[in-house]
Amino acid sequence: MGRRKREFPVLENVKITGVAAEGKALARIDDMVLFVPYAAPGDVADIKIVRKKHNYAEGEIVALKEKSPYRVEPVCGHFGVCGGCRWQHLSYDEQLVCKQQQVIDNLQRIGKVELPQVSPIKGSAKQYYYRNKLEFSFSNRSWLTRAELESGEIITSRDALGFHIPGMFDKILDIRQCYLQDPVSDAIRLDIKKFAIDNGYAFYDLRQQTGDMRGIIIRTATTGEIMLIVIFSTSDIDKIKAMMEHIADTFPQITSLMYVVNEKCNDTITDLDIKVWSGCDHIFEKMENLRYKIGPKSFYQTNSEQACTLYNTVKEFADLKGNELVYDLYTGTGTIANFLASEARKVIGIEYVPEAIEDAKENSSINGIDNTLFYAGDMKDILTLDFIERHGRPDVIVTDPPRAGMHEDVVMAILAAAPEKIVYVSCNPATQARDAAMLNCSYAIDRVQPVDMFPHTQHVENVLRFVRK
């Protein structure tokens, strides 16, 4: 006989006082911290506890008694289920306040470093339709919402094309309309789904790993170009041909139409051969007077317009006079390196992914930039004292690591290189604060600039400038 599930109480008239990690709100009850998704600071609600640990608990709203003054009506019909835009119920002004405070809290609590006045966060001009890339997955077992389950309606088809439910690898929420990307994305996705159903394509079974259709990736650019990659799970050439011909005929505005067959257990396609069906194998993005070539495997900031704001912040913090040697760590496809090149004597970019370095070199060539050098390899293995001696000590180091932050060896190499300034771009203020604590022995922070790249989410980008003590 199985253990009975523990029943927790409903706490009445709980005042929500702030926001926490993962987009949740929080309240404090005696010595316990209570985390509540989809709540807003200022809400008063009855909360049902769903999970309890020694000094914290998680709960959900069962009755909203008083609405926060910061609450707004979410525009998306999938809000609360999708998990993608968890702050859509907060006014955008309040989102910015929370993100700014998140940056300050991390730097003070984790970094324990002395801070100057933090500059007001730079909000995104677009709060909807701002993403240039989305990935959608097929599933033959769509996630059923609570409303669908309680309706009593018989669900005849479980075929879905949409997003993964957070924390559930095999559950896909069928997306009717998404406010993250240009509406052409909805049109393409819905048409592909209809054609697949009408013509008997099997949607992917994520547990059995069977089916015909596995996913699609849509990339849009401010240049008006569109890239679509269709991911099939079998190499049935007749089905591939029929689907690709239909898409090409229906959406002639797609400038880069490609497909790939993924028969592996995992979803990544970076190690697979992506085939061009029609158009080019790339699109172009434009930023100020630069053009960036973006291939199917290229990384590019997903909010194109706000990326320009971010890079101009980096340029302002670097404060280049034209004769500096700049190291750009974690350079990716060289977007920052090429953006700074006209202001510096030379920029050296280092990146782990060899394909990204080839893109970086090509982007320099496309833009007529001849004062950049790029190296591929593990950062902690390349950025050594020998490398610094061969290429020269940098005047400025720009670093834009992944969410995990910098390896301790990289921090030590930066300290050994002893640049006059370090400009640290981060999508994770917590790991940035940890790294700031290590740099604090020789450097002081004199500029802090949060930048909102992802409206309606809890994520925030932050730029720090360190100067030598």
C-alpha positions, 0 to 999 in steps of 0.5 A, a space after each residue: 500500500 502506497 504512502 498517503 499524500 500529505 495534505 497541507 493547509 490553506 493559509 488565509 490572507 497572505 500578503 505577497 511582499 516581493 519576488 524571488 528566483 524562477 519568476 516566483 513571488 514570495 511572502 514571509 510567515 513567521 520564520 518561513 519563506 513562502 514561494 508562490 508562482 503567478 502572484 504579484 507584490 501587494 497581492 493578498 491571497 489565500 494560499 494552499 501549501 503544496 510542498 513544505 521543507 524545514 524553512 520554506 514552502 511552496 504554494 499556489 493561490 486558491 483565492 485572490 482577496 486583494 489585487 496588487 496595484 501592480 497587477 495587469 491583465 495578461 494578454 496571452 491565453 496560455 499564461 499560467 500554463 506555458 511557463 514562458 512569460 511568468 511576469 506577464 501579470 505584472 506591469 512592465 514598470 514594476 517588472 523593471 523595478 524588480 529586475 533592478 533590485 534583483 541585480 543589486 541584491 545579488 551583487 550585495 548578498 553574493 558578491 559582497 562588493 562595494 557598489 556605486 550608484 546603480 544606473 536605472 535599468 534600460 527597458 526594452 522598447 518592445 515588450 511583445 514580438 521582440 524575439 528573433 528565434 523560437 523553437 517548437 516541438 511536436 508531440 502526440 500527447 499534448 499537455 491537457 490544461 486544468 480547464 480542458 480536464 474539468 470541461 468533460 469534453 472528449 479530446 479526440 486528438 492530442 497532437 501538439 506543436 508548441 513548447 515544453 511544459 517546465 520540468 516535464 520533458 515529454 509534455 508539450 503545450 499546443 500553442 495557438 498564439 504566441 506574443 514573443 515573435 513576429 506573427 508570421 511565426 504563428 502563421 507558419 507554425 499553425 500551417 505546418 501543424 495543419 498540413 501534418 495532420 491532414 496528410 497523416 504525419 505522425 507527431 513525435 512520441 517523446 517517450 517511445 521516440 517514434 513519429 515523423 515530425 519532431 520540431 521546427 525552428 523559426 528565426 526572423 531578422 530586422 532585415 525582413 529575412 526569415 529562416 525556417 528549419 524543419 526537424 524530421 525524426 525519420 528520413 522518409 524522403 516522400 514525406 520530407 519532400 511533400 512537407 517542404 514543397 508545401 511550405 515553400 509554396 505557401 510561404 515564399 517570404 521564407 528566405 532560408 528554408 532548411 530541414 534536418 533529420 534527427 534520429 538521436 535521443 536528444 534534441 540538439 541539432 548542432 552535430 547534424 547535417 542541415 540541408 538547404 531546401 530553398 533560398 540561402 543557408 543563412 540570414 542577415 541581421 543588421 546592427 547600426 552600420 554592421 551586418 551579421 551573418 546568421 546560420 542555422 547553428 549560429 548564436 545571436 542575441 534573441 532580442 535584436 533591437 535591445 542587443 544594440 542597446 546592450 552593445 552600446 552600453 559595452 562600448 560606453 563602458 569600454 571607453 575606447 580611444 582608438 589605440 587599445 588592445 581588447 580581448 573579447 572573451 566568450 565572443 560567440 560569433 564575434 558580435 561584440 568584437 566586431 561592434 567594438 573593432 572600429 574604436 580599438 587598435 585590435 580586438 582578439 576574440 576567444 570562443 569554445 565553439 569552432 563553428 562560431 569562430 568561423 562565423 566571427 571571422 566571416 562577419 569581420 570579412 563581410 564588414 571590411 574589418 581587418 583588426 580582429 583575430 579569433 581563436 577557438 578552444 576552451 577559455 581556461 586553456 587558451 587564455 594563458 600567460 603564454 597567450 598574453 605574452 604572445 599577443 600583448 597585455 590587453 588594455 580592456 577585457 570584455 567578457 560575456 560568459 554563459 549563465 554558469 559564469 566564468 571558470 575560476 582559472 579564467 578569473 585568475 588569467 584575467 587578474 594576471 593579464 591586469 587590464 586597465 578595465 574589465 567590462 563584464 556582461 552577464 545574463 545571470 546576476 548571481 554568477 556575475 556577483 560570485 565572479 565579482 567577488 573574486 575580481 574584487 581583490 584587484 578591481 573595483 566596480 565603478 559602473 553598473 547598468 542593468 538591461 532588460 532583454 526579456 520582457 515578461 520574464 524574470 531574466 535580466 542582463 547586467 553590465 559591470 565595469 571594473 577598474 584597477 584599484 
